[in-house]
Amino acid sequence: QVPLTESGGGMVQAGESLRLSCATADSTFRRYAVGWYRRAPGKEREFVASITRYSDDTKYRGSVRGRFTVSRDNEANAAYLQMNNLKPEDTGVYYCNSGAYADMWNVKYFSSWGQGTQVTVSS
């Protein structure tokens, strides 16, 4: 298990952008795929985006496709989520996690989560 720390959240207005970071000091980070997830107030945690070990493939949930971009820098032991044209429905706590790429879509795959970073989008 690789401990990850999320950062970069904040409060913005609809249409604005944020860039989230997911970082670790553990160099084994590069062995695993990374996924981004979020939990809106009163709702269950959901998959947002994922990226393979070598950035050769990505996946997005339909509601963020075309607006969000996931990337990573293995030399920096970090992954990112660029969020453009934010909408109020994007509000929530955002988390990252690592593991097998084929399992990233399933939030139940993970046994533990970090504290996440809060994203609030006002209309």
Disulfide bonds with the S-S distance in Angstrom:
Cys22-Cys96 2.06
